[in-house]
Amino acid sequence: MTTSNVAAALRELEHAGCISRERDAGDTRRVNVTLTDAGRKVVERHRADRAGWLAEAIDALLRPEEQAALIEVGRLIRRLAEYEGTRVEREAS
């Protein structure tokens, strides 16, 4: 995204009442963006919609043994996410 794309998206989100923006007191070049209560509700609603869709898709498309495998994969991903070993930072492309 370009700077102008980000600015336009922030304007739309602010106009919709989903975010508030405030200049940074320590660095006036920066703007701090905060999610409003209305914005949180939008995020929660979208998460619930996605979770419902995913549950429906899993139930409709996966056999019981595939569902069990998916649960195990979820456990493995959680273990990986909790890993706190040395992180290698990748250079920006």
NUKE-721010 format. One record per residue: residue number from 1; residue in three letters; x, y, z of N, C-alpha, C in turn. Coordinates in Angstrom, 3 decimals, always signed. Atoms other than C-alpha are relative to their C-alpha. Example, Ala and Ser with C-alpha at 12.3 -4.5 7.8 and 13.67 -1.06 7.14 Angstrom:
# residues 2
<r n="1" res="ALA" n_c1="+0.890" n_c2="-1.190" n_c3="+0.000" ca_c1="+12.300" ca_c2="-4.500" ca_c3="+7.800" c_c1="+0.900" c_c2="+1.200" c_c3="+0.000"/>
<r n="2" res="SER" n_c1="-0.820" n_c2="-1.190" n_c3="-0.060" ca_c1="+13.670" ca_c2="-1.060" ca_c3="+7.140" c_c1="-0.770" c_c2="+1.090" c_c3="+0.730"/>
This chain:
# residues 93
<r n="1" res="MET" n_c1="+0.833" n_c2="-1.183" n_c3="+0.000" ca_c1="+0.000" ca_c2="+0.000" ca_c3="+0.000" c_c1="+0.876" c_c2="+1.243" c_c3="+0.000"/>
<r n="2" res="THR" n_c1="-0.718" n_c2="-1.265" n_c3="+0.011" ca_c1="+1.148" ca_c2="+3.483" ca_c3="-0.717" c_c1="-0.476" c_c2="+0.862" c_c3="+1.167"/>
<r n="3" res="THR" n_c1="+0.366" n_c2="-0.923" n_c3="-1.072" ca_c1="+1.060" ca_c2="+6.306" ca_c3="+1.808" c_c1="-1.388" c_c2="+0.575" c_c3="-0.238"/>
<r n="4" res="SER" n_c1="+1.311" n_c2="-0.578" n_c3="+0.290" ca_c1="-1.934" ca_c2="+7.820" ca_c3="+0.038" c_c1="-1.113" c_c2="-1.031" c_c3="+0.159"/>
<r n="5" res="ASN" n_c1="+0.987" n_c2="+1.059" n_c3="-0.217" ca_c1="-3.770" ca_c2="+4.448" ca_c3="+0.099" c_c1="-0.299" c_c2="-0.157" c_c3="+1.487"/>
<r n="6" res="VAL" n_c1="+0.161" n_c2="+0.134" n_c3="-1.448" ca_c1="-3.176" ca_c2="+4.167" ca_c3="+3.840" c_c1="-0.788" c_c2="+1.187" c_c3="+0.538"/>
<r n="7" res="ALA" n_c1="+0.699" n_c2="-1.204" n_c3="-0.456" ca_c1="-4.306" ca_c2="+7.758" ca_c3="+4.405" c_c1="-1.477" c_c2="-0.060" c_c3="-0.363"/>
<r n="8" res="ALA" n_c1="+1.397" n_c2="+0.104" n_c3="+0.435" ca_c1="-7.492" ca_c2="+7.152" ca_c3="+2.393" c_c1="-0.752" c_c2="-1.038" c_c3="+0.828"/>
<r n="9" res="ALA" n_c1="+0.638" n_c2="+1.041" n_c3="-0.808" ca_c1="-8.245" ca_c2="+3.935" ca_c3="+4.287" c_c1="-0.259" c_c2="+0.506" c_c3="+1.417"/>
<r n="10" res="LEU" n_c1="+0.176" n_c2="-0.545" n_c3="-1.352" ca_c1="-7.712" ca_c2="+5.690" ca_c3="+7.622" c_c1="-1.120" c_c2="+1.030" c_c3="+0.034"/>
<r n="11" res="ARG" n_c1="+1.090" n_c2="-0.985" n_c3="+0.060" ca_c1="-10.021" ca_c2="+8.534" ca_c3="+6.559" c_c1="-1.357" c_c2="-0.701" c_c3="+0.003"/>
<r n="12" res="GLU" n_c1="+1.266" n_c2="+0.748" n_c3="+0.061" ca_c1="-12.764" ca_c2="+6.044" ca_c3="+5.700" c_c1="-0.324" c_c2="-0.635" c_c3="+1.344"/>
<r n="13" res="LEU" n_c1="+0.224" n_c2="+0.638" n_c3="-1.302" ca_c1="-12.316" ca_c2="+4.158" ca_c3="+8.966" c_c1="-0.366" c_c2="+1.024" c_c3="+1.071"/>
<r n="14" res="GLU" n_c1="+0.303" n_c2="-1.051" n_c3="-0.967" ca_c1="-12.337" ca_c2="+7.392" ca_c3="+10.942" c_c1="-1.410" c_c2="+0.546" c_c3="-0.242"/>
<r n="15" res="HIS" n_c1="+1.329" n_c2="-0.497" n_c3="+0.344" ca_c1="-15.416" ca_c2="+8.653" ca_c3="+9.103" c_c1="-1.091" c_c2="-0.982" c_c3="+0.457"/>
<r n="16" res="ALA" n_c1="+0.946" n_c2="+1.035" n_c3="-0.432" ca_c1="-17.155" ca_c2="+5.342" ca_c3="+9.911" c_c1="-0.038" c_c2="-0.148" c_c3="+1.522"/>
<r n="17" res="GLY" n_c1="-0.025" n_c2="+0.071" n_c3="-1.462" ca_c1="-16.267" ca_c2="+5.827" ca_c3="+13.589" c_c1="+0.734" c_c2="-1.210" c_c3="+0.549"/>
<r n="18" res="CYS" n_c1="-0.704" n_c2="+1.222" n_c3="-0.424" ca_c1="-14.051" ca_c2="+2.721" ca_c3="+13.705" c_c1="+1.352" c_c2="+0.281" c_c3="+0.654"/>
<r n="19" res="ILE" n_c1="-1.292" n_c2="-0.371" n_c3="-0.576" ca_c1="-10.810" ca_c2="+4.511" ca_c3="+14.607" c_c1="-0.021" c_c2="+1.464" c_c3="+0.402"/>
<r n="20" res="SER" n_c1="-0.263" n_c2="-1.414" n_c3="-0.273" ca_c1="-9.611" ca_c2="+7.744" ca_c3="+16.128" c_c1="+1.487" c_c2="+0.208" c_c3="-0.258"/>
<r n="21" res="ARG" n_c1="-1.395" n_c2="-0.336" n_c3="+0.288" ca_c1="-6.398" ca_c2="+9.499" ca_c3="+15.155" c_c1="+0.392" c_c2="+1.206" c_c3="+0.831"/>
<r n="22" res="GLU" n_c1="-0.514" n_c2="-1.107" n_c3="-0.803" ca_c1="-4.240" ca_c2="+11.775" ca_c3="+17.256" c_c1="+1.487" c_c2="+0.160" c_c3="-0.288"/>
<r n="23" res="ARG" n_c1="-1.426" n_c2="-0.258" n_c3="+0.228" ca_c1="-0.892" ca_c2="+13.424" ca_c3="+16.577" c_c1="+0.795" c_c2="-0.464" c_c3="+1.218"/>
<r n="24" res="ASP" n_c1="-0.899" n_c2="+0.436" n_c3="-1.066" ca_c1="+1.962" ca_c2="+11.960" ca_c3="+18.597" c_c1="+0.604" c_c2="+1.232" c_c3="+0.664"/>
<r n="25" res="ALA" n_c1="-0.504" n_c2="-1.164" n_c3="-0.734" ca_c1="+2.989" ca_c2="+14.426" ca_c3="+21.310" c_c1="+1.516" c_c2="+0.133" c_c3="-0.131"/>
<r n="26" res="GLY" n_c1="-1.459" n_c2="-0.025" n_c3="+0.071" ca_c1="+6.656" ca_c2="+13.455" ca_c3="+21.020" c_c1="+0.559" c_c2="+0.174" c_c3="-1.400"/>
<r n="27" res="ASP" n_c1="-0.459" n_c2="-0.075" n_c3="+1.389" ca_c1="+6.880" ca_c2="+13.379" ca_c3="+17.227" c_c1="-1.198" c_c2="+0.357" c_c3="-0.863"/>
<r n="28" res="THR" n_c1="+1.186" n_c2="-0.463" n_c3="+0.726" ca_c1="+4.362" ca_c2="+15.458" ca_c3="+15.299" c_c1="-0.113" c_c2="-0.563" c_c3="-1.414"/>
<r n="29" res="ARG" n_c1="+0.095" n_c2="+0.651" n_c3="+1.305" ca_c1="+5.179" ca_c2="+13.574" ca_c3="+12.096" c_c1="-0.822" c_c2="-1.281" c_c3="+0.105"/>
<r n="30" res="ARG" n_c1="+0.703" n_c2="+1.264" n_c3="-0.232" ca_c1="+3.537" ca_c2="+10.508" ca_c3="+13.640" c_c1="-1.441" c_c2="+0.249" c_c3="+0.416"/>
<r n="31" res="VAL" n_c1="+1.399" n_c2="-0.029" n_c3="-0.413" ca_c1="-0.154" ca_c2="+9.836" ca_c3="+14.106" c_c1="-0.294" c_c2="-1.332" c_c3="+0.674"/>
<r n="32" res="ASN" n_c1="+0.398" n_c2="+1.214" n_c3="-0.716" ca_c1="-1.400" ca_c2="+7.362" ca_c3="+16.691" c_c1="-1.441" c_c2="-0.338" c_c3="-0.371"/>
<r n="33" res="VAL" n_c1="+1.320" n_c2="+0.465" n_c3="+0.414" ca_c1="-4.387" ca_c2="+5.330" ca_c3="+15.525" c_c1="-0.507" c_c2="-0.963" c_c3="+1.066"/>
<r n="34" res="THR" n_c1="+0.603" n_c2="+0.820" n_c3="-1.053" ca_c1="-6.734" ca_c2="+3.790" ca_c3="+18.090" c_c1="-1.337" c_c2="-0.542" c_c3="-0.488"/>
<r n="35" res="LEU" n_c1="+1.270" n_c2="+0.625" n_c3="+0.332" ca_c1="-9.583" ca_c2="+1.371" ca_c3="+17.552" c_c1="-1.050" c_c2="+0.486" c_c3="+0.996"/>
<r n="36" res="THR" n_c1="+1.076" n_c2="-0.466" n_c3="-0.873" ca_c1="-12.842" ca_c2="+2.789" ca_c3="+18.932" c_c1="-0.858" c_c2="-1.186" c_c3="+0.432"/>
<r n="37" res="ASP" n_c1="+0.930" n_c2="+1.058" n_c3="-0.397" ca_c1="-15.567" ca_c2="+0.790" ca_c3="+20.671" c_c1="-0.791" c_c2="-0.506" c_c3="-1.209"/>
<r n="38" res="ALA" n_c1="+0.722" n_c2="+0.394" n_c3="+1.216" ca_c1="-17.505" ca_c2="+0.825" ca_c3="+17.389" c_c1="+0.887" c_c2="-0.860" c_c3="-0.893"/>
<r n="39" res="GLY" n_c1="-0.945" n_c2="+0.777" n_c3="+0.787" ca_c1="-14.398" ca_c2="-0.456" ca_c3="+15.603" c_c1="+0.198" c_c2="-1.397" c_c3="+0.564"/>
<r n="40" res="ARG" n_c1="-0.136" n_c2="+1.313" n_c3="-0.650" ca_c1="-13.997" ca_c2="-3.253" ca_c3="+18.144" c_c1="-1.201" c_c2="-0.885" c_c3="-0.316"/>
<r n="41" res="LYS" n_c1="+1.213" n_c2="+0.772" n_c3="+0.307" ca_c1="-17.594" ca_c2="-4.311" ca_c3="+17.530" c_c1="+0.029" c_c2="-0.517" c_c3="-1.428"/>
<r n="42" res="VAL" n_c1="-0.113" n_c2="+0.430" n_c3="+1.401" ca_c1="-16.964" ca_c2="-4.437" ca_c3="+13.779" c_c1="+0.969" c_c2="-1.179" c_c3="-0.096"/>
<r n="43" res="VAL" n_c1="-0.993" n_c2="+1.077" n_c3="+0.023" ca_c1="-13.857" ca_c2="-6.584" ca_c3="+14.333" c_c1="-0.591" c_c2="-1.276" c_c3="+0.598"/>
<r n="44" res="GLU" n_c1="+0.607" n_c2="+1.177" n_c3="-0.640" ca_c1="-15.731" ca_c2="-8.911" ca_c3="+16.707" c_c1="-1.028" c_c2="-0.660" c_c3="-0.913"/>
<r n="45" res="ARG" n_c1="+1.023" n_c2="+0.527" n_c3="+0.902" ca_c1="-18.600" ca_c2="-9.270" ca_c3="+14.235" c_c1="+0.647" c_c2="-0.748" c_c3="-1.169"/>
<r n="46" res="HIS" n_c1="-0.688" n_c2="+0.665" n_c3="+1.114" ca_c1="-16.206" ca_c2="-10.105" ca_c3="+11.368" c_c1="+0.655" c_c2="-1.297" c_c3="+0.450"/>
<r n="47" res="ARG" n_c1="-0.614" n_c2="+1.234" n_c3="-0.514" ca_c1="-14.345" ca_c2="-12.633" ca_c3="+13.519" c_c1="-1.045" c_c2="-1.082" c_c3="+0.194"/>
<r n="48" res="ALA" n_c1="+1.073" n_c2="+0.972" n_c3="-0.209" ca_c1="-17.613" ca_c2="-14.312" ca_c3="+14.482" c_c1="-0.498" c_c2="-0.545" c_c3="-1.336"/>
<r n="49" res="ASP" n_c1="+0.437" n_c2="+0.451" n_c3="+1.327" ca_c1="-18.699" ca_c2="-14.419" ca_c3="+10.831" c_c1="+0.991" c_c2="-0.979" c_c3="-0.608"/>
<r n="50" res="ARG" n_c1="-1.031" n_c2="+0.902" n_c3="+0.550" ca_c1="-15.380" ca_c2="-15.982" ca_c3="+9.772" c_c1="+0.008" c_c2="-1.333" c_c3="+0.726"/>
<r n="51" res="ALA" n_c1="-0.006" n_c2="+1.237" n_c3="-0.778" ca_c1="-15.484" ca_c2="-18.500" ca_c3="+12.609" c_c1="-1.205" c_c2="-0.861" c_c3="-0.373"/>
<r n="52" res="GLY" n_c1="+1.195" n_c2="+0.743" n_c3="+0.397" ca_c1="-19.041" ca_c2="-19.480" ca_c3="+11.660" c_c1="+0.152" c_c2="-0.627" c_c3="-1.369"/>
<r n="53" res="TRP" n_c1="-0.224" n_c2="+0.526" n_c3="+1.337" ca_c1="-18.106" ca_c2="-19.850" ca_c3="+8.018" c_c1="+0.958" c_c2="-1.188" c_c3="+0.041"/>
<r n="54" res="LEU" n_c1="-1.004" n_c2="+1.060" n_c3="-0.064" ca_c1="-15.058" ca_c2="-21.951" ca_c3="+8.885" c_c1="-0.591" c_c2="-1.269" c_c3="+0.619"/>
<r n="55" res="ALA" n_c1="+0.618" n_c2="+1.171" n_c3="-0.639" ca_c1="-17.027" ca_c2="-24.246" ca_c3="+11.223" c_c1="-0.943" c_c2="-0.698" c_c3="-0.970"/>
<r n="56" res="GLU" n_c1="+0.931" n_c2="+0.571" n_c3="+0.980" ca_c1="-19.668" ca_c2="-24.730" ca_c3="+8.538" c_c1="+0.756" c_c2="-0.722" c_c3="-1.110"/>
<r n="57" res="ALA" n_c1="-0.787" n_c2="+0.614" n_c3="+1.069" ca_c1="-17.044" ca_c2="-25.461" ca_c3="+5.863" c_c1="+0.652" c_c2="-1.295" c_c3="+0.472"/>
<r n="58" res="ILE" n_c1="-0.634" n_c2="+1.215" n_c3="-0.543" ca_c1="-15.223" ca_c2="-27.955" ca_c3="+8.083" c_c1="-1.017" c_c2="-1.117" c_c3="+0.110"/>
<r n="59" res="ASP" n_c1="+1.049" n_c2="+1.003" n_c3="-0.181" ca_c1="-18.457" ca_c2="-29.740" ca_c3="+8.913" c_c1="-0.506" c_c2="-0.535" c_c3="-1.339"/>
<r n="60" res="ALA" n_c1="+0.552" n_c2="+0.392" n_c3="+1.296" ca_c1="-19.627" ca_c2="-29.787" ca_c3="+5.283" c_c1="+0.991" c_c2="-0.760" c_c3="-0.872"/>
<r n="61" res="LEU" n_c1="-0.964" n_c2="+0.520" n_c3="+0.973" ca_c1="-16.393" ca_c2="-30.733" ca_c3="+3.565" c_c1="+0.950" c_c2="-1.071" c_c3="+0.522"/>
<r n="62" res="LEU" n_c1="-1.015" n_c2="+0.920" n_c3="-0.524" ca_c1="-14.177" ca_c2="-32.745" ca_c3="+5.910" c_c1="-0.626" c_c2="-1.224" c_c3="+0.661"/>
<r n="63" res="ARG" n_c1="+0.415" n_c2="+1.232" n_c3="-0.657" ca_c1="-14.621" ca_c2="-36.348" ca_c3="+6.920" c_c1="+0.463" c_c2="+0.034" c_c3="+1.459"/>
<r n="64" res="PRO" n_c1="-0.384" n_c2="-0.021" n_c3="-1.427" ca_c1="-14.376" ca_c2="-37.101" ca_c3="+10.676" c_c1="+1.502" c_c2="-0.169" c_c3="+0.237"/>
<r n="65" res="GLU" n_c1="-1.446" n_c2="+0.197" n_c3="-0.190" ca_c1="-10.784" ca_c2="-38.345" ca_c3="+10.334" c_c1="+0.790" c_c2="+1.237" c_c3="-0.442"/>
<r n="66" res="GLU" n_c1="-0.637" n_c2="-1.242" n_c3="+0.425" ca_c1="-9.847" ca_c2="-35.164" ca_c3="+8.458" c_c1="-0.197" c_c2="+1.096" c_c3="+1.051"/>
<r n="67" res="GLN" n_c1="+0.257" n_c2="-0.960" n_c3="-1.068" ca_c1="-11.473" ca_c2="-33.074" ca_c3="+11.173" c_c1="+0.933" c_c2="-0.254" c_c3="+1.190"/>
<r n="68" res="ALA" n_c1="-0.918" n_c2="+0.344" n_c3="-1.089" ca_c1="-9.408" ca_c2="-34.947" ca_c3="+13.784" c_c1="+1.427" c_c2="+0.430" c_c3="-0.348"/>
<r n="69" res="ALA" n_c1="-1.336" n_c2="-0.425" n_c3="+0.436" ca_c1="-6.248" ca_c2="-34.299" ca_c3="+11.749" c_c1="+0.128" c_c2="+1.518" c_c3="+0.092"/>
<r n="70" res="LEU" n_c1="-0.020" n_c2="-1.466" n_c3="-0.070" ca_c1="-7.139" ca_c2="-30.615" ca_c3="+11.537" c_c1="+0.149" c_c2="+0.477" c_c3="+1.446"/>
<r n="71" res="ILE" n_c1="-0.137" n_c2="-0.344" n_c3="-1.422" ca_c1="-7.513" ca_c2="-30.456" ca_c3="+15.329" c_c1="+1.452" c_c2="-0.196" c_c3="+0.441"/>
<r n="72" res="GLU" n_c1="-1.405" n_c2="+0.242" n_c3="-0.365" ca_c1="-4.039" ca_c2="-31.989" ca_c3="+15.708" c_c1="+0.918" c_c2="+1.050" c_c3="-0.613"/>
<r n="73" res="VAL" n_c1="-0.794" n_c2="-1.054" n_c3="+0.635" ca_c1="-2.575" ca_c2="-29.511" ca_c3="+13.227" c_c1="-0.132" c_c2="+1.294" c_c3="+0.802"/>
<r n="74" res="GLY" n_c1="+0.209" n_c2="-1.181" n_c3="-0.833" ca_c1="-4.118" ca_c2="-26.729" ca_c3="+15.330" c_c1="+0.855" c_c2="-0.030" c_c3="+1.254"/>
<r n="75" res="ARG" n_c1="-0.855" n_c2="+0.138" n_c3="-1.194" ca_c1="-2.311" ca_c2="-28.070" ca_c3="+18.402" c_c1="+1.466" c_c2="+0.255" c_c3="-0.351"/>
<r n="76" res="LEU" n_c1="-1.391" n_c2="-0.200" n_c3="+0.418" ca_c1="+0.978" ca_c2="-28.145" ca_c3="+16.498" c_c1="+0.279" c_c2="+1.475" c_c3="-0.290"/>
<r n="77" res="ILE" n_c1="-0.175" n_c2="-1.428" n_c3="+0.302" ca_c1="+0.507" ca_c2="-24.589" ca_c3="+15.245" c_c1="+0.053" c_c2="+0.805" c_c3="+1.294"/>
<r n="78" res="ARG" n_c1="-0.030" n_c2="-0.699" n_c3="-1.285" ca_c1="-0.253" ca_c2="-23.420" ca_c3="+18.795" c_c1="+1.371" c_c2="-0.170" c_c3="+0.665"/>
<r n="79" res="ARG" n_c1="-1.335" n_c2="+0.226" n_c3="-0.584" ca_c1="+2.993" ca_c2="-25.031" ca_c3="+19.992" c_c1="+1.043" c_c2="+0.863" c_c3="-0.693"/>
<r n="80" res="LEU" n_c1="-0.946" n_c2="-0.836" n_c3="+0.745" ca_c1="+4.912" ca_c2="-23.262" ca_c3="+17.243" c_c1="-0.167" c_c2="+1.474" c_c3="+0.361"/>
<r n="81" res="ALA" n_c1="+0.264" n_c2="-1.398" n_c3="-0.320" ca_c1="+3.243" ca_c2="-19.928" ca_c3="+18.057" c_c1="+0.525" c_c2="+0.363" c_c3="+1.386"/>
<r n="82" res="GLU" n_c1="-0.467" n_c2="-0.253" n_c3="-1.361" ca_c1="+4.266" ca_c2="-20.278" ca_c3="+21.705" c_c1="+1.520" c_c2="-0.066" c_c3="+0.137"/>
<r n="83" res="TYR" n_c1="-1.453" n_c2="+0.126" n_c3="-0.038" ca_c1="+7.916" ca_c2="-20.896" ca_c3="+20.832" c_c1="+0.650" c_c2="+1.362" c_c3="+0.167"/>
<r n="84" res="GLU" n_c1="-0.669" n_c2="-1.268" n_c3="-0.274" ca_c1="+10.137" ca_c2="-18.164" ca_c3="+22.219" c_c1="+1.500" c_c2="-0.072" c_c3="-0.259"/>
<r n="85" res="GLY" n_c1="-1.418" n_c2="+0.110" n_c3="+0.325" ca_c1="+13.461" ca_c2="-19.193" ca_c3="+20.746" c_c1="+0.508" c_c2="+1.230" c_c3="-0.727"/>
<r n="86" res="THR" n_c1="-0.626" n_c2="-1.109" n_c3="+0.719" ca_c1="+15.805" ca_c2="-16.930" ca_c3="+18.858" c_c1="-0.753" c_c2="+0.259" c_c3="-1.287"/>
<r n="87" res="ARG" n_c1="+0.711" n_c2="-0.380" n_c3="+1.225" ca_c1="+13.960" ca_c2="-15.042" ca_c3="+16.160" c_c1="+0.992" c_c2="+0.581" c_c3="-0.983"/>
<r n="88" res="VAL" n_c1="-0.837" n_c2="-0.531" n_c3="+1.071" ca_c1="+15.676" ca_c2="-14.343" ca_c3="+12.893" c_c1="-0.852" c_c2="+1.022" c_c3="-0.747"/>
<r n="89" res="GLU" n_c1="+0.730" n_c2="-1.043" n_c3="+0.705" ca_c1="+14.533" ca_c2="-11.036" ca_c3="+11.449" c_c1="+0.339" c_c2="-0.069" c_c3="-1.485"/>
<r n="90" res="ARG" n_c1="-0.212" n_c2="+0.017" n_c3="+1.446" ca_c1="+14.055" ca_c2="-11.091" ca_c3="+7.702" c_c1="+0.110" c_c2="+1.430" c_c3="-0.494"/>
<r n="91" res="GLU" n_c1="-0.133" n_c2="-1.317" n_c3="+0.619" ca_c1="+15.145" ca_c2="-8.165" ca_c3="+5.605" c_c1="-1.240" c_c2="+0.290" c_c3="-0.817"/>
<r n="92" res="ALA" n_c1="+1.153" n_c2="-0.400" n_c3="+0.814" ca_c1="+12.339" ca_c2="-6.219" ca_c3="+3.989" c_c1="+0.330" c_c2="-0.173" c_c3="-1.469"/>
<r n="93" res="SER" n_c1="-0.232" n_c2="+0.212" n_c3="+1.443" ca_c1="+11.953" ca_c2="-7.131" ca_c3="+0.336" c_c1="-0.322" c_c2="+1.249" c_c3="-0.763"/>
